[in-house]
Amino acid sequence: MKVGQVAELWRYPVKSLGGVSVDQTDIGPRGVLGDRLWAVRDLEQDITASARRVPALLKATARYVAPVPPDAGPGNAPEVEITFPDGTVLTSTDDGVHAKLSELAGRDVRLTALPPADDTSLHRMRLQSQKAAVATAQMRADFGVAEGEQPPDFALFPMADLLTLGRYSTPPGMFVDLAPVHVMTTTSLATIGAEVGHELDVRRFRPNVSIALDDPDGELPETQWVGAKTTLGDVDLRVISQTVRCVVPSRAQPGLEVDRGITRAVAARAQRCLGVYCTVGRAGLVRVGDQVAVEAIVASRPRRLLDNATRRAKRLALGLATATADRLPR
């Protein structure tokens, strides 16, 4: 069923840095061509840096110096150009780029290309980082959860992804947080904007695909798409989960000030979720203006009961993991 059209497409060459909008792009099993083929490595923590914990990274933007070749991917990251807040422009081949990024981040970091898919050395987390990732205090800081507030429901994620996140800072072969493609509707963006009290820039939420709906079904329509196939141009996406939101949308970016009301608004109106994560079923080309179709979802009662039981089991397992991490010395 046709539901709307592609409003915007975004590529983020460097994880946690600002990206660029594009008129068209190939989307394959690892997502948008050229998306997050670079990352910033926190050398002290020995982990891929995230704007959740290093918000200054969002103040820089990245683009490729030449059109992205079709074979770009793990082990083959094209030269990237970074524009810093003071106007300095350096490329990945410049000797000073690591020092400049360290100055921006306020810690020792290094620009790092995505290694070949069979090399998991930049994805594996040390035990200390694994414990911190599930500890209550760190989780509350990452997701802006105040005392007495309900934390995000990570049971929304598929179990395989939860197991991956327990071992790796990013899935092997990618520098994304969870899934290859992140989709949002302009309707959901407007809903949160109304809650905050002013229009919001889509850059705050860093989607790969923004969709304008012809006749929105509710104020957060894509929350109803989980499990469905979504077709954009030549591409088929499978919607695997809602996107649980951390504090990144509230951070400052070029032309955007800190706005902590966004985190509160997403918690109040959307239970800390906005947009959806997708895997790629059929690769192809997507253009701004392409029609978007979403298959109808008909879930049987036994299936719904099984899904509810699975979520309860995941919540129990996550609760035990958090309680254990809180008790371990760090």
Secondary structure, DSSP 8 states (H G I E B T S, - for coil): -EEEEEEEEEE-SBTTSB-EEESEEEEETTEETTTT-EEEEETTTTEE--TTT-GGGGGSEEEESS---TT-BTTB---EEEE-TTS-EEETT-TTHHHHHHHHHTS-EEEEE---TT--TTTB--HHHHHHHH-HHHHHHHHT--TTS----GGGS-HHHHHHHHHBSS-TT--SSS-SEEEEEHHHHHHHHHHHTS---GGGG--SEEEEESS-SSSSGGGGGTT-EEEETTEEEEEEEEEE--SGGGS-BTTB---THHHHHHHHHHTTEEEEEEEEEE-EEEETT-EEEE------HHHHHHHHHHHHHHHHHHHHHHHHHHHS--
